[in-house]
Amino acid sequence: MLDRPQQYRGEVTSPTDVYAARLDRARALCTHVGLDALVVGPGPDLTYLVGVEGHTIERLTALVIPADGPAAIVVPRMELAKVRSTAVGGLGIRIADWVDGEDPYALVTGALPHPLHRVGVSDALPALHVIPLGDRLGVRLELATPVLREGRMIKDATEIAELRRAGAAIDAVHRRVPPLLRPGRTEREVGVDIAAAIVEEGHRTGEFIIVASGPNGADPHHEVSDRVIGEGDIVVVDIGGPVASGYNSDSTRTYVVGTPDPEVARRIAVLVRAQQAAVDAVRPGVSAEQVDAAARQVLAEEGLADAFVHRTGHGIGLSVHEEPYISPGNDLELREGMAFSIEPGIYFPGAWGARIEDIVVVTADGCESLNNTPHELTPAN
């Protein structure tokens, strides 16, 4: 794909410069894939491009980016003050506001050059807006994923700094977990304490909190329940959320209440080795599936291949799950600046489960781990 702009090579610049570079790259990628323009609705893509946060509502908000020409943003007048408080003003983006009874789709059409052949829309833009927009533009709209994914997959220096901040914050929470896992407490009670710690350690909120004890640990997407934690339980704690900038943390550790069964401890030690093997495999030029395979090979050699039932990792940034996905069959080559989880797990239905997860960022010759609490089976105390 296209060369990365200079700001992707390590230096943190002003917010306006960062957003301007992202818009320029979006235009260049539009040209590269043959799109005439992008229409981006509220969601992580809009936040990434111009710093405007929010969710899609029935009133249209859309950033309009011609491949060759100035950008505009269509926004309900009641949202005007919020948009003006972002980077939009400093970027020279024309604001086209509207009130109920007016036609916002005509404003999108007026912000685009004609004739149009191919227009990409962000995947968060709902059919409520996509269908009337396609009718007005007279073209078949298509997903802008090839452009938006390419931009967001390669983190710039500003994003990496925020992911480091998020990683340190969730590490601080994990350091507070062992005393919470006392026999007689329910998963839900522990989850409430963890939610408070997540905010206290610098997050906006806890986006997800998994406290999976005993047999619940065999369900990778278990959240919390009223199960009482008991002596000898293995407990999977998978937690994360956004810091002030909107960039997310995500880290999993596995704990034991009391003394573990020796065979359980042995299998978790194998899992720790598998996770480290995948981390060690990360470097530019290696494919996502090769990193996934590195974890699976260690588990397979110990007869645990069938216990690993999901991909090894997912990208992270303004969304908890985004490109790239570290999974079998994904031949995408890793590049410097990609950020994703490495989180193999082993699961034994009706008995227990375990998972170890770090966020890593691809560097010039390997990777940097953003989570640094112990990986080994951690005793509660």
N, C-alpha and C positions, 0 to 999 in steps of 0.2 A: 504494500500500500504506500501512500505518500510518505515522504520524509516527515519526521516530527519537527514542529517549529522549535526555535531556540529555547523557549521557555519550558520545554519538556526535558531539557538536559540538565536540570538541577537547581537553577536559581529561582528564588521566590521573588516575584515582581508585584507591582501594585495590583489591587483587585480589578481596576478598570483595564489594565494591560492584560491580565489573565483572561478576562471575559472577551476582550477584543480578539485575542489570539484564538480563542475557541470558536468565535464566530467566523473568523477568517478560515480556520481549518474546516469548518462545516461547509463553507462555500466551495472550498477547493475539493472537498470530498464529493459534494453534489456534482460538480463538473466531472470528476473522475468516474462516477458511476452513471452519469448521463441523466441526472435529475435536473429539472428546470428550477425547482424551488423546494423548500421545506415549510411545512406548517406544523408547529410544535405546540401542543396543549400543556396545561399544568401537569406537574409531576417532576420526577427526577431529571428528565431531559431539559426542561425549561429552567430548573434551578441550576443545572450544570452550565447552560449557555449564557444566562444573564442574571442569575441570582434571584429570580422570582419564585417564591415558594407558594404552595397551595395545592388544592385538589380540584379536579374537574367538577363544575356545577352545570346547571341547565343554561346558564348565561355563558356565552362563548368568550373565553380568553385564548388568544393564539398569537404566538410569535411567528411572523412571516419572513422567511429568509430566501430571497432570490439568489440563484447561483451567481448572478452578476448584477449587483445593485444593492441599494441600502435596505436594511431590515426595518420592519415596522412591527408594532405590537397592537393588536386589537383587544380592547379591554372594556368591561362594563364601567360606567362612570363611577359607580359606587366602590370600585376597586382601584380607582385612579391614584389616590393618595398612597396606597401601599406600593403600587408599581413605581411611582415617582421616587419613592424612598430607596429603591434598589439601584443597581448599576446601570439601569436603562437610560437614565438621564445623561450620565457621563459618557455613554457609548454613542450618543447622537441618534438613537433609535426613535423614529417618529412614532408618536402615540396616537392611535385612532380610537377615541372613546365613543361609547354609545349608551343610549338609555332604552328602557323597555318601550317597545313599539317601533324601534328602528331595526334595520336589517344588518346584523354584524357580518353576515357572509358577503354582502356587497363590499364591505370594507376590506375583507381579505382579498377579494377579486381586484379591487382598486389598487392594492399594494403590490400586485404581481405584473410582470411584463407579459405581453401576449404577442404571438400565439403561444400556448402552453401545450406540451406533449406529455411530460411525466412530472408528477408532483408527489413528493413523499410526505406522509403524515406520521407523527409520533404514535407509538403503540398505545399510549395512555389516552389518546383522543377517542372518545366513545362514538358509537354509531349515531347517537343523537346529533352529533355535529358532522361526522364524516359524510353521511348520506346527503344532507342538504348542501354541504360544501362541494362535493363532487358534482352535484347537479348544476351548481352555479358556475363552477370552473369549466365544465364540459369535458373533463378528462377522467380517466379511471385512476383514482388515487391508489397509491401503493405504500407499503410500509417504508418508513425512512430508516429502518434498522441498520442497513449497511453503512449509513453515514453516522448516525448517532452512536451506534455500538462502537464503531472504530474510534470515534473521539473519546468516549468515556472509558474504553478498555485500557488506554494508555494514560496513566495518571501523571499529572504534572507535579512540579515540586510543591506547590501549594496543597494539592490533594494529599500527597504522601505525608506532608507534615501533619495534616489533620487526621489521617489514618494512624500515624504514630501516637498522636494525642489520645485517640479513641482506644488504641491498644493498651496504652499505659493505664488508662482509666479502668478498663475492664480487668486488667491484671490486679489492680488494687482491690477490686470487688472480690476476685477469686481468693485473694489472701485473707479476706474476711469470712470466707465460707466455712472452713473447718469447725469453728466453735458453734456454728448454727445447726450442724448435723448431729443433734443429740438424740439418742434413743427416746422414743415416746413422743417426739414431735411429728406432726404431719408434713407431707410435702408442701401443702398449701401454706402452712405457717412459715416454713423456711422460705418459700417463694415471696411472701410478703416482706420478710426481712431483706431478702436480696434485692427486691424492687426498690426499697428505700436506699440501700447501699449504692445501687447503680446511679441514682440521682445525686446522692451525696458525693460520689466520686467523680462527678463532672459530666454526666449525661443529661440530656433533656428528659428522657424517660427510658424505661425498660421496654424495648420493642418486643422482646420475647424472653421468657424465663422457663427453662425446663429443669425440673428437679425430679429425676426419675430413679426411684429407689427399688432395689430388689428386682422382681419380675417386670416392673414398669420400665426398667432400663433397656429391656429388649425391644421396646417400641421407640424407634429413632425420633418420632415426632410427638411423643408424650409431652404434656406440659406439666401440670401439677394435679394432684388428687388429694383425697382425704386419707390416703394410706399412711399408716403410722410407720415411721422409720424404726427399724429394729437392729439389735446387735448383730454384727456380721454382714449387714447389707452393703452391697456395692451401690453407689449413688452417682448417676451421671448428672452433671450440672452444666448446661449449655445456655449461655446468657449473652446479651448484647443490646445495643441501642445506639441512637445518634447522640453525638456531642453537639455543642452549640452551632457548629457550622453545618450540621446535617449529615456529616460523614459518620459511618457506623462502625461499631466494634462487633466482634463475634468470636467467642472463645469457649471451648469446652474442656473440662477436666473431669476426671473420674476419681471419686473418693471412696474410702471404706470406713465403716463404723465398727470399730473394734478390730479384731484379727481376721484377715481374710482366709478363706480356704486356700491351701497351697496350690492346687491346680488352677483355681481362679487367678491367683496372683501370677502364676507362670504365664497364663494366656494373656493377661494384661501387659506383662513385660514384653511379650511378642508384639502386641499392638503398638507399644511405645517404639519398638524398633522399626515397625512398618511405617509409622508416621515419620520417623526421622529419615528413613530411606527415601520417602517421597520428597521431603524437604531437600535432602542432599541432591536429588535429581534435577532440581529446578535451576535453570540457567537459560539465557537466550538461545534460541535455535532448537531447543528440545520441544517436542510436541506435548500438548496437554495429556494425550493418552499415554505417553511414556511415563509421565509423572504418576498417573493413576496406576500404571502397571508396576511401578517400583514398589508401591505399598502392597499391591495384591500378591506380588511374588513372595515377599517375606511371609505373609499370612499363609499362602499356599504351601510353602515349604514346611510349615508346622501343622498342616491339616486343617487350617481355619479359613480356607477360601470361601466356603459356602456360608460362613457366618458374617461376611461383609456384603451387605445388600444394597448399598447406594454408591453414588459417585464419590470420588475422593475430595472434591472441592468445588467451590463456586466463587466467581468474582464478587467484589464488594466495593462499595463507595457510597454514593448517595442512596443507593438501594442495598439492602442486605444481601440479596441475590441478584447478580447481574453477570454479564460476560466478563471473562472467559469461564467456561465450565470444565473442570478437570475430571474427565470421564472417559470411559472406553469408547473408542470410535471417533474421538475428536482429534483430528490431525492438525489443529491450529498450532502454529509455532509460537512459542512464548517469546515476548519481547520485553526489553527493559521498560520498567514503569508499570507493568501489569501487576495487579494486586488481587489475591484470592486466598481462600482457605485451603488448608491441608488437614483433612479430618476423617481418616479411616475409622471405622468402628467394627466391633464384633458383637453379635446379638444371638442370644440363646432363649427362644420363646419359653415363657413359663418359669425362667430361672433368673437371668440377669443379662446385662449388657454393659458395654464400655465404649467410650469414644474419646479421642484426643484431638484437639483442634487449635491450630495457630493460623493467624493471617500472615502471609508473606508478600513481599514486594520483590519483583525480579530486578536484579542489579546487573551491571555490565558483565559480571563473571559468576553470578550465582543468585543468591537471594538474601534479603534481610527479613528476619522474623520480627513481627511487631508484638508478639506475646512471649513473655519470658518467665512465667511461673513454672514450677516443676512439672514435668510431664508424667513422672512415675505415679503409681497408685498412691494417693495422698491420704494419710490417716486423718479422720475427724478428731477433734480434741475439745 
